[in-house]
Amino acid sequence: METQRLVVDNNVESEKSYTQAVNLLAEGEIVALPTETVYGLGAVATNEAAVKKIYSAKGRPSDNPLIVHIGTKEELSEYVDTISEKAVKCMDAFWPGPLTMIFKAKPNVFAKSVTAGLDTVGIRMPSHPVALKLLQALGMPVAAPSANRSGKPSPTEAIHVEQDLAGKIPLILDGGATGVGVESTVLDLTKEIPVILRPGAITKEMLEEVIGPVDQPTHIEQEQGAPKAPGMKYTHYAPNAPVYLIERNKQIVQEAIQYLQTKDYKVALIAPAFFKELSPDWFFSIGNTQDEMASHLFHALRACDSTDAQIVLATATSTEGVGAAIMNRLEKSAGGKWYTPNNK
């Protein structure tokens, strides 16, 4: 299969690209598209055969549910049993935007592969203009996990999608680099006290200002069977070389680099910009603020694969605000491993 990557902007030619994408989706094909978080790999969420193409292209486990994207708030009532007062408040405050809400799904609406056999579904309305225009032109719900090979860092640029999925999908809509850089917050509204299943740019603090108490477990305990949201069960975001978390302390990091290099390891360091003066074999800055870190994290993890690094050290950050999302992704990437001289 030949994969086209078409740039979409405000010129006339872009209209042809949108039309091509809409037609492909309507015909049961899969299309990669930008959202404000990461690039997604979309299929019409009511078409079982189309949704299965997502799993095949990504190599994604079949018990990992998919998030459904919609183009208008009004559509939501077509797909879910009830919309609570808290859900309405969240929609008013954060939609369109990087918030996915878990609802009880109406039976026999979505393809079984979307919900992974659960009676719940995660739905969001993205704010990226390309995603919104495509969804509104299509007029159907689109299931869209991140457009990468399963387990690898999520794509924040169209070229990342092309690197992972060229030859496996027909079309990538190139809308430039994404903004947020980490996937949407997933909020389970089926509980009496809503629970954050996956942290993101819409933080616990932001949600509590709108709907009151919200739970955010440090580690989500897995139930038997399918997880309620993506990213809860499997290793994610991993470059080829093993990743180890390390305290964000220059002296500790420098000592770790020197020790590893004496053992003939080639070391890549992912850290804030002010760590640049240290001496790893490769350094990838993720900025200094948490928003910068979120935006640059996946790009840095992917960049490690262009090196010969044998170990990747990634500095930890605070779990306040969007830091919870950053640490969630880093812990997934590292498989929970922290660096100590004894484990190398």
Stockholm file with secondary structure:
# STOCKHOLM 1.0

chainA/1-344         METQRLVVDNNVESEKSYTQAVNLLAEGEIVALPTETVYGLGAVATNEAAVKKIYSAKGRPSDNPLIVHIGTKEELSEYVDTISEKAVKCMDAFWPGPLTMIFKAKPNVFAKSVTAGLDTVGIRMPSHPVALKLLQALGMPVAAPSANRSGKPSPTEAIHVEQDLAGKIPLILDGGATGVGVESTVLDLTKEIPVILRPGAITKEMLEEVIGPVDQPTHIEQEQGAPKAPGMKYTHYAPNAPVYLIERNKQIVQEAIQYLQTKDYKVALIAPAFFKELSPDWFFSIGNTQDEMASHLFHALRACDSTDAQIVLATATSTEGVGAAIMNRLEKSAGGKWYTPNNK
#=GR chainA/1-344 SS CCCEEEECSSSHHHHHHHHHHHHHHHTTCCEEEECSSSEEEEEETTCHHHHHHHHHHHTCCTTSCCEEECSCGGGGGGTBSCCCHHHHHHHHHHCSSSEEEEEEBCTTSSCHHHHTTCSEEEEECCCCHHHHHHHHHHCSCEECCBSSCTTSCCCSSHHHHHHHHTTTCSEEEECCSCSSCSCCEEEETTSSSCEEEECCSSCHHHHHHHHSCCBCCSSCCCCSSSCSSTTSSSCCSCCSSCEEEECSCHHHHHHHHHHHHHTTCCEEEEECGGGTTSCCSEEEECCSSHHHHHHHHHHHHHHGGGSCCSEEEEECCCCSTTHHHHHHHHHHHHTTCBCCGGGC
#=GC SS_cons         CCCEEEECSSSHHHHHHHHHHHHHHHTTCCEEEECSSSEEEEEETTCHHHHHHHHHHHTCCTTSCCEEECSCGGGGGGTBSCCCHHHHHHHHHHCSSSEEEEEEBCTTSSCHHHHTTCSEEEEECCCCHHHHHHHHHHCSCEECCBSSCTTSCCCSSHHHHHHHHTTTCSEEEECCSCSSCSCCEEEETTSSSCEEEECCSSCHHHHHHHHSCCBCCSSCCCCSSSCSSTTSSSCCSCCSSCEEEECSCHHHHHHHHHHHHHTTCCEEEEECGGGTTSCCSEEEECCSSHHHHHHHHHHHHHHGGGSCCSEEEEECCCCSTTHHHHHHHHHHHHTTCBCCGGGC
//
